[in-house]
Amino acid sequence: MARKVIWSYEATDDLDALAEYIARDSSFYAASFTQQILDISRSLNEFSERGRVVPELGDPNVRELLIREYRLIYSIEPSRIVILALVHGARDLKTLWEKEHKG
């Protein structure tokens, strides 16, 4: 079943920050990598369950795809896929997630 793919504000900020960081050295590489991430995220409309369950969270509806050294984290909902975050693989996701999702 095809679902609509949307990006959360936080994930959009993550992508923008990554593009800005890479663009310091190469605007071409920043644009290319950003496009790769967007293309992969769009493919989730048909193949949403191909990502692995995020080990730190253990929720079968929260999955991730590894794109180079980054983790594209998304939630599977009945009618849509929500991109939740784009996080460097070296970051402590559990601590980061708890800090950002308190409440």
Secondary structure, DSSP 8 states (H G I E B T S, - for coil): ---EEEE-HHHHHHHHHHHHHHHTT-HHHHHHHHHHHHHHHHGGGT-GGGSEE-TTT--TTEEEEEETTEEEEEEE-SSEEEEEEEEETTS-HHHHHHHHT--
